Amino acid sequence: MTPSHPRSPGGTMRTIRTSVAAAIGALLITGLVAVPDAARNQVQRR
């Protein structure tokens, strides 16, 4: 997507990209933290 106007507000796209990247990073971090916890819980249950 090329901005039709050089002075068009491209900050919105940057904020969206940064927010998406932050969300993905948070999901990855939570996944890395939650997976070992779930494995520990399963091991303890057995």
N, C-alpha and C positions, 0 to 999 in steps of 0.2 A: 504493500500500500504506500504510494507516494503522495505526500501532502500537496494538494493543488496550490496552496498558498505557502510561500516560504516562511511567512510570519504566523502561520496557523498554530494554534495552541497544541504543540506536540507533547506538552507536559502531561496531559491526561494519559496518553499512551504509555509514557514512562512510568507514571504512578501505577497504572494497571499492571504493567509488566513487573514492576518491583513488588507490588502486592501479590501477584500470582507467584513470583519467585519465593517470596517470604512464606506464602501458604504452603508451597511444595516443600520448602526447607523444613517448615514446622512439621508437616506430615512425615517427612523422612526421619526427623529427629524423634518424633513420638513413636514411629514404627520401630526404629532401632532400640528405643527404650522399652517399648511394650513387648516386643517379641521375646527378648530374654526373660522378662518377668513372667510371661505366659509359660515359657518352657520351664522355668523354675517351679511355677505353680503345679504344672503337670507332673514334674518329677517328684515334688513333695507329696502330691496326692497318692502316687503309687507307693 
